[in-house]
Amino acid sequence: MPIERQVGSDASAESLAADLELATAELKILRAERDRLKTGMARLRETEASMIGWVRR
């Protein structure tokens, strides 16, 4: 019986480790996407500010 518990426990630990690895990879992707969106928004704000300045001339 203790061997079965250990096997189940090892499988559970492996499953948790795989889940953690996947979640870490997904978090890295989401952070990269967030950074890309922040950069895009900053460019948009710069463009908007320059267009407002151009219209006011």
KOLKE-326091 format. One line per field, with one value per residue: x, y, z of N, C-alpha, C, O, CB in turn; residue in three letters. Coordinates in Angstrom, 3 decimals. Glycine has a CB too. Example, Ala and Ser with C-alpha at 12.3 -4.5 7.8 and 13.67 -1.06 7.14 Angstrom:
nxx <- c(13.190/12.850);
nyy <- c(-5.690/-2.250);
nzz <- c(7.800/7.080);
caxx <- c(12.300/13.670);
cayy <- c(-4.500/-1.060);
cazz <- c(7.800/7.140);
cxx <- c(13.200/12.900);
cyy <- c(-3.300/0.030);
czz <- c(7.800/7.870);
oxx <- c(14.236/13.409);
oyy <- c(-3.319/1.138);
ozz <- c(8.465/8.039);
cbxx <- c(11.308/14.084);
cbyy <- c(-4.473/-0.598);
cbzz <- c(9.046/5.725);
aa <- c(ALA/SER);
END
This chain:
nxx <- c(0.815/1.879/3.644/1.949/0.795/3.017/3.654/1.342/1.596/3.996/3.199/1.292/2.907/4.499/2.544/1.743/4.138/4.347/2.073/2.822/5.032/3.788/2.057/3.941/5.160/2.956/2.515/4.828/4.392/2.068/3.067/4.872/3.081/1.635/3.669/4.121/1.654/1.668/3.764/2.676/0.485/1.802/3.047/0.767/-0.306/1.730/1.507/-1.089/-0.754/1.028/-0.567/-2.614/-1.141/-0.400/-2.900/-3.644/-1.979);
nyy <- c(-1.215/1.389/1.793/2.205/4.623/6.281/6.165/7.338/9.815/10.702/10.864/12.834/14.941/15.212/15.980/18.423/19.801/19.917/21.440/23.819/24.525/24.960/27.075/29.012/29.428/30.422/32.764/34.171/34.604/36.194/38.427/39.401/40.061/42.057/43.982/44.533/45.662/47.921/49.368/49.839/51.437/53.662/54.632/55.262/57.319/59.218/59.713/60.727/63.053/64.466/64.828/66.420/68.686/69.374/69.972/72.212/74.184);
nzz <- c(0.000/0.796/-1.342/-3.532/-2.759/-2.871/-5.598/-6.674/-5.464/-6.606/-9.262/-9.025/-8.189/-10.457/-12.272/-11.167/-11.429/-14.209/-14.761/-13.521/-15.069/-17.538/-16.852/-16.213/-18.695/-20.118/-18.676/-19.305/-22.042/-21.903/-20.552/-22.453/-24.478/-23.143/-22.869/-25.560/-26.246/-24.574/-25.726/-28.245/-27.521/-26.470/-28.785/-30.231/-28.637/-28.974/-31.722/-31.794/-30.264/-31.888/-34.139/-33.124/-32.533/-35.120/-36.284/-34.828/-35.783);
caxx <- c(0.000/2.686/4.225/0.910/0.676/4.174/3.496/0.318/2.158/4.969/2.434/0.679/3.985/4.860/1.450/1.841/5.327/3.993/1.136/3.598/5.830/2.867/1.600/5.078/5.296/1.823/2.751/5.862/3.723/1.166/3.890/5.385/1.934/1.379/4.710/3.866/0.501/2.102/4.548/1.726/-0.301/2.690/3.177/-0.512/-0.390/2.662/0.903/-2.233/-0.249/1.589/-1.684/-3.293/-0.261/-0.471/-4.209/-3.690/-1.113);
cayy <- c(0.000/2.601/1.962/2.824/6.031/7.010/6.270/8.363/11.087/11.091/11.258/14.112/15.928/15.426/16.730/19.799/20.404/20.206/22.573/25.011/24.858/25.524/28.385/29.920/29.757/31.281/34.068/34.830/35.050/37.302/39.611/39.910/40.695/43.302/44.937/44.925/46.572/49.185/50.061/50.300/52.552/54.825/55.156/55.866/58.606/60.141/60.080/61.579/64.352/65.184/65.208/67.552/69.822/69.716/70.570/73.514/75.168);
cazz <- c(0.000/0.774/-2.676/-4.355/-2.372/-3.382/-7.048/-6.874/-5.042/-7.621/-10.451/-8.702/-8.182/-11.860/-12.879/-10.673/-12.036/-15.606/-14.724/-13.178/-16.243/-18.521/-16.372/-16.323/-20.116/-20.476/-18.062/-20.108/-23.269/-21.560/-20.245/-23.733/-25.138/-22.411/-23.235/-26.945/-26.230/-23.973/-26.738/-29.252/-26.968/-26.375/-30.151/-30.584/-27.939/-29.639/-33.002/-31.492/-29.821/-33.041/-35.017/-32.476/-32.756/-36.540/-36.540/-34.161/-36.461);
cxx <- c(0.856/3.312/3.200/0.743/1.829/4.067/2.469/0.840/3.166/4.253/1.795/1.731/4.417/3.797/1.496/3.034/5.046/3.040/1.870/4.433/4.963/2.410/2.713/5.279/4.173/2.003/3.794/5.259/2.828/1.944/4.453/4.275/1.599/2.395/4.510/2.700/0.862/2.887/3.636/0.911/0.555/2.871/1.894/-0.670/0.534/2.082/-0.265/-1.770/0.321/0.484/-2.437/-2.474/-0.319/-1.782/-4.280/-2.839/-1.879);
cyy <- c(1.275/2.850/2.629/4.299/6.842/7.197/7.343/9.740/11.596/11.580/12.622/15.220/16.235/16.257/18.196/20.515/20.779/21.399/23.876/25.462/25.513/26.920/29.421/30.359/30.693/32.678/34.850/35.383/36.254/38.571/40.225/40.630/42.025/44.368/45.443/45.922/47.927/50.016/50.634/51.482/53.809/55.454/55.850/57.230/59.648/60.630/61.033/62.978/65.144/65.630/66.401/68.808/70.299/70.438/71.974/74.571/76.092);
czz <- c(0.000/-0.601/-3.593/-4.024/-2.931/-4.891/-7.362/-6.531/-6.063/-8.880/-10.226/-8.722/-9.619/-12.571/-12.446/-11.287/-13.494/-15.674/-14.439/-14.371/-17.321/-18.113/-16.483/-17.773/-20.563/-19.901/-18.853/-21.400/-22.988/-21.235/-21.526/-24.490/-24.471/-22.803/-24.664/-27.018/-25.622/-24.976/-27.817/-28.766/-26.849/-27.758/-30.590/-29.914/-28.575/-30.959/-32.783/-31.095/-30.996/-33.991/-34.431/-32.680/-34.190/-36.855/-35.944/-34.858/-37.318);
oxx <- c(0.550/3.493/3.553/0.569/1.638/4.361/2.703/0.557/3.195/4.647/1.761/1.470/4.672/4.117/1.311/2.951/5.464/3.181/1.576/4.525/5.365/2.380/2.455/5.539/4.415/1.682/3.654/5.577/2.831/1.524/4.501/4.504/1.311/2.032/4.704/2.758/0.409/2.698/3.807/0.673/0.068/2.851/1.932/-1.117/0.168/2.156/-0.413/-2.337/0.119/0.584/-2.852/-3.021/-0.291/-1.783/-4.928/-2.970/-1.297);
oyy <- c(2.185/4.004/3.529/5.126/7.960/8.277/8.180/10.715/12.790/12.576/13.460/16.315/17.391/17.131/19.098/21.696/21.841/22.263/24.909/26.658/26.501/27.837/30.579/31.533/31.648/33.668/36.057/36.501/37.224/39.669/41.448/41.689/43.009/45.520/46.626/46.902/48.965/51.229/51.775/52.427/54.911/56.678/56.895/58.186/60.817/61.817/62.023/63.974/66.355/66.701/67.294/69.874/71.502/71.412/72.846/75.755/76.973);
ozz <- c(-0.771/-0.988/-4.354/-4.920/-3.408/-5.404/-8.234/-7.227/-6.360/-9.485/-11.127/-9.218/-9.956/-13.376/-13.264/-11.625/-13.955/-16.539/-15.041/-14.648/-17.936/-18.935/-16.811/-18.040/-21.301/-20.559/-19.046/-21.806/-23.747/-21.603/-21.656/-25.075/-25.153/-23.040/-24.947/-27.760/-26.105/-25.068/-28.248/-29.519/-27.105/-27.886/-31.239/-30.547/-28.699/-31.277/-33.500/-31.546/-31.087/-34.590/-35.169/-32.965/-34.449/-37.609/-36.523/-34.545/-37.951);
cbxx <- c(-0.926/3.775/4.680/-0.416/0.625/5.475/3.073/-0.911/2.814/5.904/1.347/-0.016/5.192/5.050/0.096/1.950/6.535/3.349/0.047/4.507/6.512/1.657/1.113/6.354/5.290/0.503/3.201/7.012/2.891/0.277/5.046/5.964/0.706/1.423/6.097/3.563/-0.659/2.955/5.586/0.804/-0.881/4.068/3.526/-1.668/-0.035/4.027/0.434/-3.083/0.824/2.604/-2.650/-3.511/1.159/-0.337/-5.331/-3.237/-0.081);
cbyy <- c(0.001/2.516/0.589/2.097/6.171/6.274/4.909/8.058/10.952/9.911/10.200/14.049/15.420/14.080/16.104/19.814/19.434/18.963/22.341/24.738/23.599/24.608/28.288/29.252/28.472/30.671/33.904/33.845/33.903/36.919/39.238/38.757/39.760/43.059/44.295/43.678/45.946/48.925/49.115/49.176/52.176/54.421/54.025/54.939/58.427/59.457/58.825/60.960/64.169/64.297/64.012/67.288/69.467/68.447/69.687/73.370/74.492);
cbzz <- c(1.212/1.829/-3.264/-4.168/-0.848/-3.028/-7.667/-6.041/-3.670/-7.956/-10.788/-7.329/-7.347/-12.579/-12.502/-9.144/-11.951/-16.277/-13.661/-11.962/-16.800/-18.701/-14.913/-15.786/-20.971/-19.978/-16.600/-20.431/-23.879/-20.372/-19.283/-24.595/-25.107/-20.888/-23.090/-27.810/-25.449/-22.720/-27.360/-29.652/-25.586/-25.776/-31.134/-30.186/-26.454/-29.881/-33.762/-30.372/-28.736/-33.790/-35.223/-30.960/-32.389/-37.409/-35.961/-32.733/-37.288);
aa <- c(MET/PRO/ILE/GLU/ARG/GLN/VAL/GLY/SER/ASP/ALA/SER/ALA/GLU/SER/LEU/ALA/ALA/ASP/LEU/GLU/LEU/ALA/THR/ALA/GLU/LEU/LYS/ILE/LEU/ARG/ALA/GLU/ARG/ASP/ARG/LEU/LYS/THR/GLY/MET/ALA/ARG/LEU/ARG/GLU/THR/GLU/ALA/SER/MET/ILE/GLY/TRP/VAL/ARG/ARG);
END
